Amino acid sequence: MTKTTVTRRGVLRTGAVAGAGLALPTIFTASSASAYMNEPTGATVTLGFNVPQSGPYADEGADELRAYQLAVEHLNGDGDGGMLNTFSSKALQGNGILGKKVQFVTGDTQTKSDAARASAKSMIEKDGAIMITGGSSSGVAVAVQGLCQEAGVVFMAGLTHSNDTTGKDKKANGFRHFFNAYMSGAALAPVLAAQYGKDRKAYHLTADYTWGWTQEESIKAATEALGWTTVNTVKTPLAATDFSSYIAPVLNSGADVLILNHYGGNMVNSLTNAVQFGLRDKMVNGKKFEIVVPLYSRLMAKGAGENVKGILGSTNWHWSLQDEASKTFVKSFGTKYGFPPSQAAHTCYCQTLLYADAVQRAGSFDPCAVEEALTGGDSSLPGISSEANKGFLFDGLGNGQTLYRGADHQCFKDVLVVRGKENPTSEFDLLEVVQVTPTAQVWYEPDHPMFAGGNLGQCNPGA
């Protein structure tokens, strides 16, 4: 499909990003009087929070929205200030962003790429949103990131774990704080080998979209490198709710490990089905049968209940961490909502603060100025010798020292390996941190084969 590039002189852009799925052309109109798309001219600035309020990831979306609302309160000087008080950058003063009060609009992605793009497009065109953020599906993230690149606004990705988001589908206007599938594999595989042995046969059930594909590829490669054998890989529809027909063949496959490359409600249902089939009680190949969930969250653990006990996985962040920033965020969130935040809430809160801070330091809402402030620095993570180890280095947001890398707009930080608690003390105390994996172990170069084929391109200011 043809498309016309938006330039600073302001022209129409038409055409949808490949794979985005909209049937009609996407058209953005920018005033030639503006230096960039949706330049705020009044006393307020509008952010667009695009989250799954329905669909299999709705629980994650609800917690994301809570975090966004809390972040806006803190940016506007309300509440206790949260991680504005611990963030290593001190540019934000609790008086909005560049003195403008922050307001927001919301949308429902429905965990569907078409719906997410339509929602984001409406926020940009009708509501004047200058930044779009949110989502709990990598398919949604890739689609909306492409749309924001077209439109000339910043996309601060929410919960997206596919390698593709900052790999083959990376965009200059898009930024990811959340970790990715490669990092999960690199952190988790050595723990799996140490606890379950190197002579294991794995069977994968995989959500059939970009995240599932790259999660399967990543954990498969990482475990095979340590001696595991892959017996079979089976794709499952994102809309599936009953996985019984997919679990049954595992019983006669010769596998002694089931890896569930599922998330949200999918993981809750597939794990429940696996337990109902008695997999956790079986002995296969002389070994106790094990189940692995590469990407975990507290919300998923709560949904799966007793079934998560003892099951290993990875997370981006967990509310039990004892660093000052994490404790501060948990206190702020808990005071407002009555329970601890999920990793989805944490990353969305961080993304909002990181965007606001970049604008404040740049002295402009121009997406290109934001890109430079957010990833264009010469700071580097200690202990990593790589030409790509350049970007914006920060601390005090709950993951220790973190680099927003300029080469691909991916954050690099420590990764948590967790396990379902055998004896939880509350409905929220469901996961325990087994290992904090240092950044150096999950580091990769921008041209790594799992991330190849993309082009970051140039920042688009949209007008």
N, C-alpha and C positions, 0 to 999 in steps of 0.2 A: 504494500500500500504506500502511496506517495505521501510525503509530508514536507512541510515548509518550516524551516528552522526559525525560531524566534530569536531575534537579535536585540541589541540595546535600542535599536531604532523603532522597535515595536511593530511586528507584523503578526498575521495569523499563523498558528501552527495547526496542522491537521495530521490525522493518521494516528493509529494506535500502536503501542509498543508490541513487538512480536510476542505472541503467547499471552497477551493480556486479556483477550477474549471479548472485548467490547465490539458489538456489531456495527455501531455507528462511529464515524470519525470523532476523535477528541479535538475540540477546538478551544483554544485559549486566546482571549483578546486582551491586550495590555495597552493602557493609555500611553501615547507617545510622550506625555508630559512626565511620566514616571521614570525614575532611573532604574527601577527594577520592579518585578511583579508584586502587586499589593503593598507597595510602600506605605507604611502607616503615616497618616498626616494629622491625626487628631491626638487626643489624650490617651487613647487605648491602642493595644495591639492584640490581634486575634490569632489564637493557635487552634489547630484542628486535631481533635482526639478521635481517631478512627479505630474502634475496638470491636471485637466479636461480642455482641450482646445477645446473639443467638447462635446455634450450631454447636458442634462438638467441643469447641474451645471457649464457650461462653463463661465458664467459671474463671478462667484466666482473664478474660476481657473485663469482667466485673471488678477484679482486683486491680487491673491496670487503670481503670477509670478512677477508682478510689485514690490511687497514687498520683494521677495527674491532677486531680482536684486538690490534693494536699500540697503538691508542688506549686500550684498557682497561689494558694494561700500564703505559702512561705515567700514566694517571689514578691507578693504584694504587701508583705510586712505583717501578715496575720499569723496567729499561732505562735509556736515556739521557735520558728526559724529552721528547725530540722537540720539537715546536712549543709545548709548555708553556713552553719557554725563550725563545721569540721572540714569542709572543702578547702583544699590547699590554695585554690585561687580565691582571692578576697575581693574580686571585682563587684560582685552582687551585694547590694546594700539593703534589700528588702523594700525597695521603693519602685517595684516593677522592673521593666527592662528599658534602659535608657530613659528612665523617668516616666515611661508610659505604663499605665495600669494594664495588667494582663487579664484578658477575657478569653473565653473559649467556646467552641461549638463541638458537638459530638455526633458521631455517626455509627451505624452498625455495619460491620464488614460481613456479617453472617457466615464468616469463615469461607467466603467465596470471593474469588478474584474479581469477577465482574461487579459484584455488589460493592466491594471495597473501592474499586476505581471510581464507580459512579458516586459514591459517598464523598470520596476525596475531591473529585472534580467539583461537586456542588459546594463543598467548603471553600475551595479556592475561588470559584467564580461568583458565587452568591454571597458568601460570608466574608470574603476578603482575607482568608487565612493565609498567613505568611509562612507558616511551618505546619507540616502534617506529621503526625506521629501515631504509633500504636500498632495493633495487630498481634496475633498469636499464631499465625500460619505463615510459613515461608513463601508459599504460593501467593498469598496476599501481599507480603512484603515486597517480593520481586515485582509484582504488578503495579503496586502503588509507588514504589521507588521509580519505576520507569515513567509513570505518569507525572510525578513531581519533577523529574528531569526535563520532561517535555514542557511542563508549565512554568518552570523557572522558580520553584520554591524549594525549600529545604525539606528533606525527609529524614527524620530521626527514627530509625526502625525500632519497633518495640521488641516483642519476643519473636525472634527469627533465628533458627539454628542451622539452616541449610548452608552448606559451603558456598552455594551459588550466589547468595545475597551479596557477599563481598568477593566473589570469584567471577565466574563467567558473566553474571548479571550485575556486577558492580556499576555504580554511577557516581559521577562527581558530586551530585546534589544529595547523595544518600550516605548515611552514617550508621554504623552498628556498634552498640555498646555490648550486646549479648555475645556470649561465646558461640562456637560453631561445632559442627559434627566432627571435624578433624580433631579439634581440641578434646572433645569427649573421648574419642578413640585413643588418643595419645595418653590421656590421664587414666582412663579406665582399664585398658588392656593389661598393663603390668600388675594391677591389683587383682584382676581376674586370674591371671596366670599364677600369681603367688598363692591365692586362696583356693583355687579349684584345680591347679595343675596345668601343665602344658600339653598334655595329651587329651584334648577334648574335641568333641564333634558338635558343631553348632548348627541350629536350624533357625533361619530368620523369617519372621513375619514383619512386613514392611508396609507402612502407609504409602499408597501409590501416588506420590507427588514429590516435588523437588526436595523437600526436607527428608522424607523417608529414603529416597534414593541415595542421597549423599550420606545420611547417617549409616545406612547399610554398608555402603562402600567403605566408609571410614572405619567402622568397628570391625568389619570383615578383614580389611587390610592389616589393622593393628593387631588383631588376635592371631591371624595366620602367620604374621611375622614372628610370633612367639611360640608357634608350634600347633595351634589349633587347626582343625579341618572344618570346612564349611560343607555340610551335607546337602542343604537346599536353601533357596531364597524364594519366598512367595510374597507377591504384592497383594495388598488388601485395599478395598475402596475406603476413601476418607469418610464416606457417609455410612459405613457399616456400623451396626450396633451389636450384632451377634456374630461371634468369631468361632462358634463351635465347629463349623465345617472346615475351618482352617486349622484348628487345633487337632482334630482327630488324626490327620495323616502324620503328625509328629510322633505319635505313639509307635508307629511301625517303621520309622525312618532310620533308626540306629543312632539318632542324635541323643546326646546326654546333656545338652544345654539348649534352651529356647531363648532367643534374643528377640525382644519385642520392640521393634523400631516404630513404636506408637506413642502418641502424646494425648494429653487431656482425657476426654471421655473415651476415646479409642483405647487407650492403655488401660483404663479402669475396666472396661468391658472385656478386652482380650485376656488380661491377667485373671479376671474372675472366671472366665471360661476355662483357662488353663488349670486353675486350681480345682474347678468342678470336675475336670477330667482326671484329676488325681496325679498330675505331673509332679507336683512337689513331693509326693510320697513314694515315687518310683526309684528303683535302682536300675541303671542301664550301663552296660559295658563295665560292670563292677564298680560303678560310681554313683553317688547320689545325684539325681537329676536336679539341675539348677535352672533358674530363670533370671535373665538380666534385662534391665530397663535402662538403656544408655542415657536417656534424657529424663530426669526426674523433676518433680515439683511437689511441694507440700500439699497443694490442692489435689493433685493426683493421688498422693498417698492417703489423704483423707477419704477420697472417693472409693479407693480400693480396700480400705479398712485393714482387717487382719491379714489380708493376702500379701501385703508388702513386707511383712516381717522377714528380715534377713536378706532381702533382695538388694543387690548392688546397682548403682547407677551414678550419674554425674549431675551436678547443678552448677549454675552460674554464681549463686549466692545463697546463703541460708540465714534465717533470722537468729539462729543460736550463736553466730560468730560474736566474738567478744572484743573486737576492735572498737574504738570510740565511735567511729562513724556508724557502724552497724547498730550499735546499742542506741545511738541517738535516733536513727531512723525508726527502729523498732518501737522506741518510746513514743515518738511523734505519731506514728501510724496507729499504734495500739491505743493511745489516748483518744484519738479521733474515732476509731472504728471498733475498738473492743477486742481485737485479736491481732496476731502478728501478720506482717506482710509476706506475700509469696515472692519468689524470685522474679516473676513477671512484674509485680508492683515495684520491686526495687529497681529493675533496669529502666522502667518507664519514668520513674521519678528522677533517676540519674540523667536520662536523656533530656528531660525538660530543663534541668539545671545546667547541663553541659551546653545546650543550645543557648539559653539565656546568658550564660557566662561568656560564650564566644561572641555574641552580639555586643555585650557590654565592653569586652576587651577590644573588639574591632571598632566600636563607636558607630556601628551601622548595622541595619537589618539586611543589607545587600547579601544575597546568598554567597556571592564570591568572596566577600569579606569574612563571612561566617566560616566558609571552607578554610580559608587561610588561617583564621584564628584557631579553628578546631583541630586541624591536622597538619598545618604547614610549618610547624616549628622544627628546630634542630635538636630538640631534646631527645634522649634515648634511654632505654631501660638498661640499668647496670647489668653486666655479666653476659650480654648478648652481642657478639661481634658480627654484625651484618650491616651492609650498606643500607638495607631497608629499615634499620632500627632508628627511624627519624619520625618525629611528629610532635604532638602535644602530650607532655607527661604531667600527670596529676595524681593526687592522693586524696584521702579523706572522704571517699564516697563508698567505702565498704568492701572493696576488693584489694586493698593495698595499692602499691604503685601500679598505675595503669597507663599504657601508651595508646593514644588514638593515632594509628599509623597513617602517615600521609600517602603511602603507596596504594592503599586499597580501602582506606576509611574503616578499618577493623580495629577494635580495641583488643589489646593483649594484656592479660592479667592472670593471676592464679586461678586454677580450676578446682572445684571441690568434687571429690569422690565421696558418695554417701551410701548409707545402707538403711533399710527399713528397721526401725527399732523393735527389738523383741519385747521390751517392757516399757512402753510409752507412759509418761506421767500425766498426759492430758491429750485432748483431741488435736492439739497443735504440735505436740512433741513426738512426731512420727518418724523423723529421719535423724540419723546421727552422722556426723562428719567423720569419715574413715581416714581421709588423707587430703591435705591441701597441696595440690600439685603445683610446683613452681612454674612460672611463666616460661622459663627456658625449655622445659620439657614439652610444652605445647606450641612452641614457636615454629613457624614455617616461613619459607621465602615466598614472595608474591607470585613467583612463577611455578610454584609447586603444581604437579599435574592435576591435583584435585581442585585447583583454583584457576587453571589455565583457560584461555580462550576469551576472556573478557577484556574490555577496554574501559578504563575509568573515564576517559574523555575529559571534556572541559566543563567547568561550572557554567550553568545557564542561568543568568539573572532574570530572564523571562520578559524583559521589556527594554 
